[in-house]
Amino acid sequence: MSRPSLTDIRPRHWLIVGVLLAGMAAILWANGRNPICTCGYVDLWHPKLDAGNSQHIADWYTPSHIIHGFLFYALGWVLLRRRPPGERLILAVAIEAAWEVLENSPIIIDRYREATIALGYTGDSIVNSVADVAWMALGFAFARRAPVWVTIAVAVAFELVTLWAIRDGLILNVVMLLSPVDAIRSWQFGA
């Protein structure tokens, strides 16, 4: 039997990823999150910025989660290069799942409402949170295989498209969550 390569993501890694996702979903359920959109259905793509946002499988914030995967892959490569990619993936999934639990806590939901353009934000559905982590894992896998310049170009393109489409994106979301800027908020509201 051959020794596992540092380039392998083994079945046991995927099993741990599945357990992390199930654990995250159970915590969200215990915290009172809705399994699916209260509208009663699940869209593959929800293009509107309304009450259905963050309730379906993909929306305008999906590119942000894919970029999280790019960033987690890069961070893992820099800090944990000697560890197998499967272990780095597990760490990335654990971080993203922890963020999804925190993001859906009252303190962060209230912060989004107070500081960002997400005035009516009520938190994510469980299906959206699981999908967000899966999108991050897809970003991780993409960054693992694509040339660095392609990954950077895709991240920049995602940010530009979401800035154009919804006046938001990963960078603005982080800025507005941590240290809101009135001029940015005015621009986001179209003022």
VOROKE-943947 format. One record per residue (C-alpha): residue number from 1; residue in three letters; x, y, z. Coordinates in nm, 2 decimals. Example, Ala and Ser with C-alpha at 12.3 -4.5 7.8 and 13.67 -1.06 7.14 Angstrom:
<atoms>
+-----+-----+--------+--------+--------+
|   k |   r |     xx |     yy |     zz |
+-----+-----+--------+--------+--------+
|   1 | ALA |   1.23 |  -0.45 |   0.78 |
|   2 | SER |   1.37 |  -0.11 |   0.71 |
+-----+-----+--------+--------+--------+
</atoms>
This chain:
<atoms>
+-----+-----+--------+--------+--------+
|   k |   r |     xx |     yy |     zz |
+-----+-----+--------+--------+--------+
|   1 | MET |   0.00 |   0.00 |   0.00 |
|   2 | SER |   0.14 |   0.34 |  -0.09 |
|   3 | ARG |   0.19 |   0.62 |   0.15 |
|   4 | PRO |  -0.06 |   0.91 |   0.12 |
|   5 | SER |   0.08 |   1.20 |  -0.07 |
|   6 | LEU |   0.07 |   1.56 |   0.06 |
|   7 | THR |  -0.15 |   1.63 |  -0.24 |
|   8 | ASP |  -0.42 |   1.39 |  -0.13 |
|   9 | ILE |  -0.75 |   1.47 |   0.03 |
|  10 | ARG |  -0.85 |   1.13 |   0.17 |
|  11 | PRO |  -1.19 |   0.98 |   0.24 |
|  12 | ARG |  -1.14 |   1.03 |   0.61 |
|  13 | HIS |  -1.09 |   1.41 |   0.55 |
|  14 | TRP |  -1.43 |   1.42 |   0.37 |
|  15 | LEU |  -1.59 |   1.23 |   0.66 |
|  16 | ILE |  -1.46 |   1.48 |   0.90 |
|  17 | VAL |  -1.58 |   1.77 |   0.68 |
|  18 | GLY |  -1.93 |   1.60 |   0.67 |
|  19 | VAL |  -1.93 |   1.57 |   1.05 |
|  20 | LEU |  -1.83 |   1.94 |   1.09 |
|  21 | LEU |  -2.12 |   2.04 |   0.85 |
|  22 | ALA |  -2.37 |   1.82 |   1.04 |
|  23 | GLY |  -2.25 |   1.96 |   1.37 |
|  24 | MET |  -2.28 |   2.32 |   1.24 |
|  25 | ALA |  -2.63 |   2.24 |   1.11 |
|  26 | ALA |  -2.73 |   2.09 |   1.45 |
|  27 | ILE |  -2.60 |   2.40 |   1.64 |
|  28 | LEU |  -2.79 |   2.63 |   1.40 |
|  29 | TRP |  -3.10 |   2.42 |   1.45 |
|  30 | ALA |  -3.06 |   2.43 |   1.83 |
|  31 | ASN |  -3.02 |   2.80 |   1.81 |
|  32 | GLY |  -3.36 |   2.83 |   1.63 |
|  33 | ARG |  -3.25 |   2.89 |   1.27 |
|  34 | ASN |  -3.50 |   2.79 |   1.00 |
|  35 | PRO |  -3.39 |   2.49 |   0.80 |
|  36 | ILE |  -3.51 |   2.65 |   0.47 |
|  37 | CYS |  -3.65 |   2.99 |   0.37 |
|  38 | THR |  -3.97 |   3.07 |   0.55 |
|  39 | CYS |  -4.11 |   3.13 |   0.20 |
|  40 | GLY |  -4.14 |   2.74 |   0.19 |
|  41 | TYR |  -3.90 |   2.66 |  -0.10 |
|  42 | VAL |  -3.53 |   2.66 |  -0.19 |
|  43 | ASP |  -3.40 |   2.84 |  -0.49 |
|  44 | LEU |  -3.07 |   2.73 |  -0.65 |
|  45 | TRP |  -3.00 |   3.11 |  -0.72 |
|  46 | HIS |  -3.18 |   3.39 |  -0.54 |
|  47 | PRO |  -3.09 |   3.72 |  -0.73 |
|  48 | LYS |  -3.28 |   3.97 |  -0.52 |
|  49 | LEU |  -3.17 |   4.16 |  -0.22 |
|  50 | ASP |  -3.48 |   4.10 |  -0.01 |
|  51 | ALA |  -3.61 |   3.88 |   0.27 |
|  52 | GLY |  -3.51 |   3.57 |   0.06 |
|  53 | ASN |  -3.14 |   3.67 |   0.07 |
|  54 | SER |  -2.92 |   3.43 |   0.26 |
|  55 | GLN |  -3.20 |   3.18 |   0.26 |
|  56 | HIS |  -3.13 |   2.98 |  -0.05 |
|  57 | ILE |  -2.84 |   2.78 |  -0.20 |
|  58 | ALA |  -2.67 |   3.07 |  -0.38 |
|  59 | ASP |  -2.71 |   3.45 |  -0.39 |
|  60 | TRP |  -2.50 |   3.76 |  -0.45 |
|  61 | TYR |  -2.30 |   3.68 |  -0.13 |
|  62 | THR |  -2.19 |   3.34 |  -0.26 |
|  63 | PRO |  -1.88 |   3.49 |  -0.43 |
|  64 | SER |  -1.77 |   3.61 |  -0.09 |
|  65 | HIS |  -1.77 |   3.26 |   0.04 |
|  66 | ILE |  -1.58 |   3.13 |  -0.26 |
|  67 | ILE |  -1.32 |   3.40 |  -0.19 |
|  68 | HIS |  -1.31 |   3.28 |   0.17 |
|  69 | GLY |  -1.20 |   2.94 |   0.02 |
|  70 | PHE |  -0.92 |   3.12 |  -0.18 |
|  71 | LEU |  -0.80 |   3.30 |   0.13 |
|  72 | PHE |  -0.81 |   2.99 |   0.35 |
|  73 | TYR |  -0.62 |   2.79 |   0.09 |
|  74 | ALA |  -0.35 |   3.06 |   0.07 |
|  75 | LEU |  -0.33 |   3.09 |   0.45 |
|  76 | GLY |  -0.31 |   2.71 |   0.49 |
|  77 | TRP |  -0.04 |   2.69 |   0.22 |
|  78 | VAL |   0.17 |   2.96 |   0.39 |
|  79 | LEU |   0.13 |   2.85 |   0.75 |
|  80 | LEU |   0.07 |   2.47 |   0.72 |
|  81 | ARG |   0.25 |   2.38 |   0.40 |
|  82 | ARG |   0.39 |   2.06 |   0.55 |
|  83 | ARG |   0.04 |   1.93 |   0.64 |
|  84 | PRO |  -0.17 |   1.75 |   0.39 |
|  85 | PRO |  -0.43 |   1.95 |   0.19 |
|  86 | GLY |  -0.71 |   1.74 |   0.35 |
|  87 | GLU |  -0.61 |   1.86 |   0.70 |
|  88 | ARG |  -0.59 |   2.22 |   0.57 |
|  89 | LEU |  -0.94 |   2.17 |   0.42 |
|  90 | ILE |  -1.07 |   2.05 |   0.75 |
|  91 | LEU |  -0.94 |   2.36 |   0.92 |
|  92 | ALA |  -1.09 |   2.58 |   0.66 |
|  93 | VAL |  -1.43 |   2.41 |   0.69 |
|  94 | ALA |  -1.41 |   2.44 |   1.07 |
|  95 | ILE |  -1.33 |   2.81 |   1.05 |
|  96 | GLU |  -1.61 |   2.88 |   0.80 |
|  97 | ALA |  -1.86 |   2.67 |   1.00 |
|  98 | ALA |  -1.77 |   2.86 |   1.32 |
|  99 | TRP |  -1.82 |   3.18 |   1.13 |
| 100 | GLU |  -2.16 |   3.07 |   1.01 |
| 101 | VAL |  -2.26 |   2.99 |   1.37 |
| 102 | LEU |  -2.13 |   3.33 |   1.49 |
| 103 | GLU |  -2.28 |   3.51 |   1.19 |
| 104 | ASN |  -2.62 |   3.38 |   1.29 |
| 105 | SER |  -2.60 |   3.48 |   1.65 |
| 106 | PRO |  -2.81 |   3.78 |   1.77 |
| 107 | ILE |  -2.50 |   4.00 |   1.82 |
| 108 | ILE |  -2.38 |   3.97 |   1.46 |
| 109 | ILE |  -2.73 |   3.98 |   1.31 |
| 110 | ASP |  -2.79 |   4.30 |   1.50 |
| 111 | ARG |  -2.45 |   4.44 |   1.39 |
| 112 | TYR |  -2.53 |   4.37 |   1.02 |
| 113 | ARG |  -2.86 |   4.55 |   1.06 |
| 114 | GLU |  -2.70 |   4.85 |   1.23 |
| 115 | ALA |  -2.38 |   4.89 |   1.03 |
| 116 | THR |  -2.44 |   4.75 |   0.68 |
| 117 | ILE |  -2.69 |   4.77 |   0.40 |
| 118 | ALA |  -2.86 |   4.45 |   0.54 |
| 119 | LEU |  -3.13 |   4.64 |   0.72 |
| 120 | GLY |  -3.38 |   4.36 |   0.72 |
| 121 | TYR |  -3.13 |   4.08 |   0.77 |
| 122 | THR |  -3.26 |   3.80 |   1.00 |
| 123 | GLY |  -2.99 |   3.55 |   0.96 |
| 124 | ASP |  -2.93 |   3.26 |   0.73 |
| 125 | SER |  -3.13 |   2.95 |   0.68 |
| 126 | ILE |  -2.95 |   2.63 |   0.76 |
| 127 | VAL |  -2.95 |   2.52 |   0.40 |
| 128 | ASN |  -2.79 |   2.86 |   0.31 |
| 129 | SER |  -2.52 |   2.82 |   0.59 |
| 130 | VAL |  -2.44 |   2.46 |   0.47 |
| 131 | ALA |  -2.42 |   2.59 |   0.11 |
| 132 | ASP |  -2.20 |   2.88 |   0.21 |
| 133 | VAL |  -1.95 |   2.63 |   0.37 |
| 134 | ALA |  -1.97 |   2.42 |   0.05 |
| 135 | TRP |  -1.91 |   2.72 |  -0.17 |
| 136 | MET |  -1.60 |   2.80 |   0.05 |
| 137 | ALA |  -1.48 |   2.44 |   0.00 |
| 138 | LEU |  -1.53 |   2.49 |  -0.37 |
| 139 | GLY |  -1.32 |   2.80 |  -0.36 |
| 140 | PHE |  -1.05 |   2.61 |  -0.16 |
| 141 | ALA |  -1.05 |   2.34 |  -0.43 |
| 142 | PHE |  -1.03 |   2.59 |  -0.71 |
| 143 | ALA |  -0.74 |   2.78 |  -0.55 |
| 144 | ARG |  -0.56 |   2.44 |  -0.49 |
| 145 | ARG |  -0.57 |   2.36 |  -0.86 |
| 146 | ALA |  -0.56 |   2.70 |  -1.04 |
| 147 | PRO |  -0.26 |   2.92 |  -1.10 |
| 148 | VAL |  -0.23 |   3.19 |  -0.83 |
| 149 | TRP |  -0.28 |   3.47 |  -1.09 |
| 150 | VAL |  -0.61 |   3.30 |  -1.21 |
| 151 | THR |  -0.73 |   3.27 |  -0.85 |
| 152 | ILE |  -0.65 |   3.64 |  -0.79 |
| 153 | ALA |  -0.82 |   3.74 |  -1.11 |
| 154 | VAL |  -1.13 |   3.55 |  -1.02 |
| 155 | ALA |  -1.14 |   3.71 |  -0.67 |
| 156 | VAL |  -1.11 |   4.06 |  -0.82 |
| 157 | ALA |  -1.38 |   3.98 |  -1.08 |
| 158 | PHE |  -1.61 |   3.85 |  -0.81 |
| 159 | GLU |  -1.56 |   4.17 |  -0.61 |
| 160 | LEU |  -1.61 |   4.39 |  -0.91 |
| 161 | VAL |  -1.93 |   4.21 |  -1.02 |
| 162 | THR |  -2.09 |   4.22 |  -0.68 |
| 163 | LEU |  -1.99 |   4.59 |  -0.64 |
| 164 | TRP |  -2.16 |   4.66 |  -0.97 |
| 165 | ALA |  -2.47 |   4.44 |  -0.90 |
| 166 | ILE |  -2.54 |   4.50 |  -0.54 |
| 167 | ARG |  -2.29 |   4.77 |  -0.42 |
| 168 | ASP |  -2.14 |   4.52 |  -0.18 |
| 169 | GLY |  -1.89 |   4.25 |  -0.17 |
| 170 | LEU |  -1.65 |   4.08 |   0.07 |
| 171 | ILE |  -1.42 |   4.38 |   0.13 |
| 172 | LEU |  -1.70 |   4.63 |   0.18 |
| 173 | ASN |  -1.89 |   4.38 |   0.40 |
| 174 | VAL |  -1.59 |   4.34 |   0.63 |
| 175 | VAL |  -1.52 |   4.72 |   0.64 |
| 176 | MET |  -1.88 |   4.80 |   0.72 |
| 177 | LEU |  -1.91 |   4.53 |   0.98 |
| 178 | LEU |  -1.59 |   4.63 |   1.16 |
| 179 | SER |  -1.58 |   5.00 |   1.11 |
| 180 | PRO |  -1.87 |   5.15 |   0.92 |
| 181 | VAL |  -1.81 |   5.44 |   0.69 |
| 182 | ASP |  -2.10 |   5.68 |   0.63 |
| 183 | ALA |  -1.99 |   5.77 |   0.28 |
| 184 | ILE |  -1.98 |   5.40 |   0.18 |
| 185 | ARG |  -2.33 |   5.34 |   0.34 |
| 186 | SER |  -2.47 |   5.64 |   0.15 |
| 187 | TRP |  -2.32 |   5.50 |  -0.18 |
| 188 | GLN |  -2.46 |   5.16 |  -0.10 |
| 189 | PHE |  -2.81 |   5.30 |  -0.05 |
| 190 | GLY |  -2.78 |   5.49 |  -0.38 |
| 191 | ALA |  -2.76 |   5.84 |  -0.22 |
+-----+-----+--------+--------+--------+
</atoms>
